[in-house]
Every structure is written in C-alpha cells, then in structure tokens.
Amino acid sequence: MSRLTGFLVAGGILVVSVALAALLISLAPEPTRTEQPPQIPFVRTDLVTAGSGPIPVHGSGTVRPSAEVEIVPQVGGKVVWVDPGFLSGGRIAAGDTLFRIEEVDYRYRVREAEANLAASRVALLKETEQAAIARTQHELYAAGRDGETSPGEASPLALRAPQLKAAQAALDRDEARVADARLALSRTSVTAPFDGHVMEESVVVGQVVAPGRSVARVFSADAVEIVVPLSDADADLIHGLWSLKAGDGNRRVTARVIGRFGEGSYTWSGYVDRGEAYLDRQTRTIDVIVRVPDPAGTGRPADGTASSGSPPLLVGKFVDVEIEGREPDDYFLVPRAALRAGNEVWTIRDGGTVHIVPVQVLQRTGDKAYVTGTVTGTLESGQAVVTGGIQFATEGMRVQTEEEQSAAEPTP
C-alpha cells in the first residue's frame, strides 16, 4: 500500500469518527435545567416572651445543721448509766439525761462543804458576840473616867472588827464551796441541750470520762441550713439581702429546696436567713444561707403527685435551691441559645433582616435567659430571635427562616 493510500484511509477513519461522535451528541437527551436556590442563609428561630413575677435565683449547696455541738462532761468519773437511745443516729429531746457519772465522790464533797459551812456560821456568831462585848467594855471604861481626859477612840483590833470581817469572809467562802460542790454533783447527769440527733458517740457503762473531753456530737433537729454560693450578679437579684439579720426569723425572701430521694424528687420550703459579708477566697462567690425549718417529714413530691411518705431533708445531702428574686419592671425571657458573645441577641425584622440588639442578662437558668433591653436596643414580646444556623451576622443581613422556607416550597 502506497503512502497516499494510507493517508486516505486514516483520513476516512477520522471523518467517520467525528461523524459518529456528532451523531451521538445529537441523540443524547438534554440535561434538566433547575433553578438555583437563592443564596440566603437559613436560620433557626424562637420567640421572645415578656416576663412577669419575681426572677428565680438558682443555686445549689450541701445541707448542714443549724446548730451542732460536742457533748463534753464538765466533771470526771465512771459512767454508771447510758440512755439506750443515745446512739449514733438516735434522736434526743432537750433536757433528757444522756448518761450519768458516779455520784458518790461528789456527794461526799457536798457533805464536807456543808460541814465546813456550819463551822463557819458558828465562828461568825462567836466573833459577833465577842465584838459586841468588846464595844460594851470600851463604852463602860470611857464612862468611868468622869472629869478625866478622854481615852480617845478604841482601835479596830480592840473592837474585834477585823476578826468579825474575817469570820464573815470565811462564811462566804464556805457558802461558795457548798454551791460549787452541789453544782458539780448536778453535773454528774449529762443532759441534751436541744431536740436533735446524735451524729456520733463513744460512751459505755464503766467507762471513765474526763472533764473537758468530747464524748459525742449532736445536731439540732429544728432547722437545717444550705450554704448557696452565688455570683455577685445573682446575689444582687435577692431583694433586701444585706438588710437580713441572722436568726431573726424574717421569712420575706422565700426559697424552695429540691432534692432527690429514692426514685423521685422532693421539695422543702425555706427562706433566706442571711448573706455572708465576705467573698469566698477560692471561688470568689458570696455565700447565701437558706434555712429550712422542721426538715424532718416536710418534703413534698416535686411533681405534685401523692406520696405515701414524707422523707426528711438529710444533713450532708447535696440539693438544688430556687430563691425568689427581685421583680424588675420590664424584662423578657429569651432562649439561652439566642444569647451571643457580648450579650447580644439577633432579632428578625419584617422582611427577614437581622437586627442586633444589645441586652443586659439578669439570670441564666436551664434553656432560658432573663434579659432586659438597653438604651441602644429594645425587645418586644413575640419577636423572633436567631437560635442557630449562622455563626456570624451583620446589621440588616438578609436571612431565611423556617416559616419563609415552608411558604416557598411548592404545594404537592
């Protein structure tokens, strides 16, 4: 085959290939044309609601007794009797005898002191009589010197005045010793200082106890306290916190204590007793003391359902606390997800544009935040705010909400 023939064959193959490709392209179906969606970001929104009533201040803390003391005998000796209920976890009543110390030695001391007192009374009587005799003799001597020079005033020692004072002082001393001996005898019976519970004890019959050494710890049952650490902003929401006086029973600031017991949650009613006048060195928070009267048997189910029992608020339990706060004139509840850095909220105006509103955050709780508008921005009840979908926004930026997207979708 000549070279010319080869070129002609190759050219023919190329022409046929081009024709075949053109035929395939012409027979291919046309691609479906779809309209490009608008380049407007989609956002998730929720509504602003107007607030009413006091703003709750939430915190948590550990239950502690309102009063806790150590039982310390004031006299020593052998323990001869212990109340069977004086055990760890037991209940005690004010004035009940917890244990007794052997009294024999202390009765002997009382008898000895009373004997010394009787002797002092006799000695005082003797000195009183002798002083009267000495004064009478001096007066007779002075009367027998008629016309003679006056003998002058007799010395106190001659009239036995110092001896009389010494006898009176000895009587006072022995009376004090009798009172002291009787007091020591009465202290051989150790009594409960208040109604409460025994936290721990170490007293048994036959044990020798020493004065001033602790043998038990008890705590009061009439009330418990919860120390709630709060930031200064949260503490500022408690009305009249710094005017409360500890222990005065002023219950104008109410509180609700919530704790779990078994499978359920229970609540106890309490009140703010006082606020500590210093910051915690480590957490830099303010400790607010919530007091719960009668913590035994006053728990109520948190969901309002009936309960066959009423659990006590146990000392040492970790609980949540909700304190009644102040009631500002105008405030709003916004979803917590709507709060942005710098305390801003992105609202949606008519037409789907973003408006950046600075707010003052009063309280954050759960999925809600309590806020007020500022001078440079306002909020309205029912207004939509951005909760998600975009990370950045500018004033007047156009966005698309879920409602707009649903309205734009064709009806099937």
Sequence and secondary structure as in RCSB ss.txt:
>XXXX:A:sequence
MSRLTGFLVAGGILVVSVALAALLISLAPEPTRTEQPPQIPFVRTDLVTAGSGPIPVHGSGTVRPSAEVEIVPQV
GGKVVWVDPGFLSGGRIAAGDTLFRIEEVDYRYRVREAEANLAASRVALLKETEQAAIARTQHELYAAGRDGETS
PGEASPLALRAPQLKAAQAALDRDEARVADARLALSRTSVTAPFDGHVMEESVVVGQVVAPGRSVARVFSADAVE
IVVPLSDADADLIHGLWSLKAGDGNRRVTARVIGRFGEGSYTWSGYVDRGEAYLDRQTRTIDVIVRVPDPAGTGR
PADGTASSGSPPLLVGKFVDVEIEGREPDDYFLVPRAALRAGNEVWTIRDGGTVHIVPVQVLQRTGDKAYVTGTV
TGTLESGQAVVTGGIQFATEGMRVQTEEEQSAAEPTP
>XXXX:A:secstr
  HHHHHHHHHHHHHHHHHHHHHHHHHS             B EEEE EE  S  EEEEEEEEEES EEEE  SS
 EEEEEE TT STT EE TT EEEEE  HHHHHHHHHHHHHHHHHHHHHHHHHHHHHHHHHHHHHHHHT TTS  
     TTTTTHHHHHHHHHHHHHHHHHHHHHHHHHHTTEEE SSSEEEEEE   TT EE TT   EEEEESSEEE
EEEEE HHHHHTSTTGGG  TTS   SSEEEEEEEETTEEEEEEEEEEEEEEEE TTT  EEEEEEEES TT  E
ETT    S      TT EEEEEEE    SS EEEEGGGEETTTEEEEE TTSBEEEEEEEEEEEETTEEEEEEBT
TB   TT EEEEES S   TT B B HHHHHHHS   
